[in-house]
Amino acid sequence: MITNGDNERFIIGFAMQSGKAVSFLYDNGLSMEDFHNRDYAFLYDCILSLLGTRQNISALALQEFIKSKTIDELHFVSLGRGERKLEAVERIALLIRNISDNFHNSEKFADIFTAIKKVKEEAERKKILLLIQSTHSKIIEGEDIPASVEGLISELSNTQHKHCESDVVNLFEATKKALAQLEAEERGEILRYTTGFNNLDGLLHGIDAGTFTVVVAEQGIGKSFLISQMAMHLAKKNIPVALLSLEMQAEQIARRTAGAKKQISLPEQRERLEKLQSETKGLPFYIRTKSITLDNIGNRLQSLQRNKKIRILFLDYLQLVGLPSKGNPTTELDALSKKLKQLTQDTGISIVCIASVLTKAISQRNDRKPIPSDIRGSSQILFDCDLFFSLWKPYEDEFQNYIELKILKGREGQFGECAFEFDADTLKLKETELKAEPMQEQNKMRKAFSMQ
């Protein structure tokens, strides 16, 4: 479980990366008073001071800066009983080295937003607790109870007012943050997630952190294969991912990922499984197969974030999430869609979710190409999601393993189509060229030929 101390330590490690990192923290409203650990608060104050001298920010520069401090200037550090300046400086220097050695900026950048939020929330909680304790002490000492309570309410109202104001960002400041993210991306830090399919990545330019993506298709088209391959690609880039499968066991997913299907011999199944075992050792790819409901999905996701540090969640699939048995199913699905969107906003985790076509309208169209209205509750889902894909098979006979993907919605204007070929031997999707002749044209030609 990630503690407040872990978040504070992570923030200090992030701050030691560069001056721009420090400016980023400062621009996000983080102050020395937000830190509960006095050593971390002292380090953050020193880093801000070091930034003011226009020196390069680094662990070594920070150690040298602290050595120049007098004993009076070290008063904020959690000095042990009888601890002298030299001992305090050596202890802080060791702390700096430990933080620096254990920090991997490129792997954890997306977590900095959550860390800042959690630290500020904890600081706010402790401040409110202190106000309540102070009021209690005043009452015990004999002060007027109504006046004391009224003072507490006034202080709490001011705190809440400041908290609400902190959610409002000036456009200039928002642009500044966007530039900081762009600079981080230029340095090679991971802010967008690729899919592992070059043609699809060329259309998307990556999936942003903290976004909600929906993939819709009929049963048996290949949507589960698509997201499992995306998850494997990201895990191989050392990005922690989780696959929540509500229709398959973990062992079945492993067999499918390895291509160890029952139609091949047992020795070949073993060979493929052992190869996958060798390839996945140490990969941050986590599978959860137990049932999940609308009420507990938030807790499950936050638990995965705390314990496994996941950055992107793949959900297979939307309609299998347990909904209350009473009420309108469409309204409940709307509530689930809103919940998933809110979770991406609150946690910074990206969610890629499969949705199955549940209407008969698709069977009445020649091309059987899914559209948003084919999903029950589609209006809310389409509104909530940042990206919306559809998968379908345009051909019935000779190209039955040919699959097309179309982007139906992209908040940044991502639209277009790409194609895949399903390899029945390896159980993998492989990119291929789009075919010029769509299914409806093929059907027209066949119909015309049959009338001759």
C-alpha angles and dihedrals in degrees: 000000000000110000129201087255089057090053092048091048091049091051091052090049090050091048091054092060099077147327090261089057090054091048089050091055093045092048089053089060099254112155137181089254091062091070118090095190107075094210091055091045089052092049092049090051090050091049090053090048091048090052089054091058089058091235122144112270114237140131091258094048090050092052092051091047092053092049088061091058121104122232089256090055089052092059093108093060117097093255115196120231107289093359113154130209095264092050092047092048092049092049092049091046090054090049090051092051092049093050092046095047094050098045119097107185099188092054100046108033093110089058094061092082091054092044093054091047093049094047092049091046091051091048089051091048092051091047091054090046091053091050090053092047091048091051091048091052091050091053092048089052090056105262118151108281099214091047092048093049091046089052091050092050090050092050092047091049091053090049092050091047091054090046092053091048090053089064090061114085127190113235090238090056091045090053090049090054091048089053090050090053091048091051090050089052090050089054089057097255113148113252098141129044122226121214099220091244109105097204093048091046088051089059097041103035086213137311111274122233113261097024134130118229126185126198115194128192144134120270116286097018097115107261093132090052089051097054095040090055090048090051093050091049092054094044089055087056087056093251109141111239135176129206114204104198116185096178106042137050120239091250091054090051090050092051092048093047090051092046088237095151122171093244093073127071122278093245090053091047089052092048092052094046093049090050091053091047090054093047096048101045106128095003115141093235112133128186127201119185105167120111118275132196140202089254098052104030091094093054092046092051094047090048090054090049093050098042103031100022091227118186101189132030126204115202120199100212143001100202093052093063106109113255128187110280092227127065137034111327091212092053091048092050088050088054091051091051091051090047093053091048091049091049091056089052095047100042104029089231118136116230123205110190133187119220123189124219108252104174130086093222091091091064090059093060120083096222096043086215109163118237128187094262089063088076120076107242089017097148092065094041092051090048094049101043125085095205128026122190131182126202125198144153110242095189129061106194131016095020097042092137092053113106131184128204124202127189106224097176136021124166090215094047097267108164135151145089137265135176140228137194117216112225104212091194099056095024090232135132114233126190118250139168121281111256116236097219112072121207096254092057090048090052092050091052092049091048092049091048092050091053093055 
